[in-house]
Amino acid sequence: MAVTQIKPTQRVSASGKRTLADLAHGPEAIRLLVDAILDYAIFLIGPDGHVLTWNQGAERIKGYSASEVIGKHISLFYTREDVEAGRPERILRQAARAGRANDEGWRVRKDGTRFWADASVHALYDHGRLYGFAKITRDMTEAREAAERERQLAVEREARLAAEEALRARDRFLSIASHELKTPVASLQLAVDALLMSRQRGILDQGRIERGLERIERAVRRMSTLLVELLDVSRLERGSTEFHFTDVDLSDIAEEVIDRFAGVEPNERIRFDLEPTPIRADAARIEQVISNLLDNALKYSSQPDPVYVRIAPSKEGAAIEVRDRGVGLALDRKDGLFEPFSRGDNSVSVPGLGLGLFISREIVAGHGGHISVESAGDGKGTTFRVTLPQQPPRNGDGGS
Amino acid sequence: MGARRVLVVDDDPTLRETLGEVLTDDGFDVRVAWNGRDALEKLDGWNADVVILDVMMPVMDAFGFQSALDQRPEPSPPVILLSAAPGLASAASELGAASVISKPFHLQDLIAEVRRVVGPMNGTAPAGV
């Protein structure tokens, strides 16, 4: 039984009858109210840190009865570590200095179990003299556990969403990869079937043989390109790609790429402006980047719209720009575009693995450079910009 | 009656050229197109008896092509879908295709399917048979 509890029957008004008004104005009213509060431990502490009063809430939360704690130092409620660190005294000093101190942390019940306390300590002054403290403590263990469970659930939910997205990306990839690999296999099989059929019909002339071989060669090259891309991605994702930096001229590399594409792409769609741009770079890898960007520009725009390639020295080192007047892209798709197996929404019917930009970004990053994309929006064309430093970072293969 | 007309629509140049050559050898009158839009142009004033159609193509895919085709006054030719795309069966029913062949395929199977769709040949005899 808490000591502050006063039995109303012990006090009687002058009329002999006790009224609510008597109680409300009597000095014990506050004590009665405080004592009746079960959700908060509310008690007074002397200036030296000893417990003076104890309400029912305190008894319920901390497990001690009033007779067990009155006169005891508040250290009793703290963990051993907190006591050793001088926390009880520090909180009182803080309250004495500032008028009030918050004290949130683990406390120990009488039975040794811990609870999470959210407490405030208020200094009580009378004419400048500190005569004690009022402490209000709430047991927040359940709320804290609920918050922790909530946090845990949120973490798990996020992990599950990430796993689901990874699965979707994998399925997307398998579907794209199987389509992309089946296409050259179909060409290959058709070219062989056509040669066999011509032979069977006795019309297998030199022209048919030549054309058949060229088609077979093209299909096989396409398949190897796809396989190399797939291997590249797994290497780049593991970060185990080695770069071989030498002194190169970007305009020479770009010219080779353009020549190669011009052989396949009629109508002189590729326009270019190539300034001599000597830097230190991995020539084969940079060729891959330019080739990927040019391939995209041609794929995502249609004949006879031109695509533009520009190579020029810049203050960082070098700038590569590939611009088309094609399908463009929605602004919110810009960042995802460089992720593996991600393709623009406009790309549903465009062949490709969706790996070119990811590979390009990783290669550019390996050179210490940066790749970015700009588009005025859906249907308004796309510009890719690559900046490369004069010298790649040191961690690569220096070459010399 | 002249040779049966076949329009081959595929963005893969190897497939397009080879099929064009083989079907010509086989006695068909063949045109090739590299996407749906190109195919519509090829069909201008030249009615095909059958269209061999890839599904995924740049510029205009099979769906865009079919809906443009259906808006023309003349009857649309039957379509044989030829694709490596996943979900080919549902694409075929959406497009109302006469037939579906998934890549890779055997040339003999495709030729048999083309003959089945266009009906009996009474034009040029197949070369060398």
Chai-1 contact restraints between the chains, C-beta under 6 A:
chainA,res_idxA,chainB,res_idxB,connection_type,confidence,min_distance_angstrom,max_distance_angstrom,comment,restraint_id
A,S175,B,P86,contact,1.0,0.0,6.0,A-B,restraint_1
A,H179,B,A84,contact,1.0,0.0,6.0,A-B,restraint_2
A,H179,B,A85,contact,1.0,0.0,6.0,A-B,restraint_3
A,K182,B,A84,contact,1.0,0.0,6.0,A-B,restraint_4
A,K182,B,K103,contact,1.0,0.0,6.0,A-B,restraint_5
A,K182,B,P104,contact,1.0,0.0,6.0,A-B,restraint_6
A,T183,B,D12,contact,1.0,0.0,6.0,A-B,restraint_7
A,T183,B,A84,contact,1.0,0.0,6.0,A-B,restraint_8
A,V185,B,P104,contact,1.0,0.0,6.0,A-B,restraint_9
A,A186,B,K103,contact,1.0,0.0,6.0,A-B,restraint_10
A,A186,B,P104,contact,1.0,0.0,6.0,A-B,restraint_11
A,S187,B,D12,contact,1.0,0.0,6.0,A-B,restraint_12
A,S187,B,T14,contact,1.0,0.0,6.0,A-B,restraint_13
A,S187,B,L15,contact,1.0,0.0,6.0,A-B,restraint_14
A,Q189,B,P104,contact,1.0,0.0,6.0,A-B,restraint_15
A,L190,B,L15,contact,1.0,0.0,6.0,A-B,restraint_16
A,L190,B,T18,contact,1.0,0.0,6.0,A-B,restraint_17
A,L190,B,L107,contact,1.0,0.0,6.0,A-B,restraint_18
A,A191,B,T18,contact,1.0,0.0,6.0,A-B,restraint_19
A,D193,B,L107,contact,1.0,0.0,6.0,A-B,restraint_20
A,A194,B,T18,contact,1.0,0.0,6.0,A-B,restraint_21
A,A194,B,V22,contact,1.0,0.0,6.0,A-B,restraint_22
A,R201,B,G128,contact,1.0,0.0,6.0,A-B,restraint_23
A,G202,B,G128,contact,1.0,0.0,6.0,A-B,restraint_24
A,I203,B,G128,contact,1.0,0.0,6.0,A-B,restraint_25
A,R215,B,T14,contact,1.0,0.0,6.0,A-B,restraint_26
A,R215,B,T18,contact,1.0,0.0,6.0,A-B,restraint_27
A,R218,B,T14,contact,1.0,0.0,6.0,A-B,restraint_28
A,A219,B,T14,contact,1.0,0.0,6.0,A-B,restraint_29
A,K299,B,P58,contact,1.0,0.0,6.0,A-B,restraint_30
A,S302,B,V59,contact,1.0,0.0,6.0,A-B,restraint_31
A,S349,B,M56,contact,1.0,0.0,6.0,A-B,restraint_32
A,S349,B,M57,contact,1.0,0.0,6.0,A-B,restraint_33
A,S349,B,D61,contact,1.0,0.0,6.0,A-B,restraint_34
A,V350,B,P58,contact,1.0,0.0,6.0,A-B,restraint_35
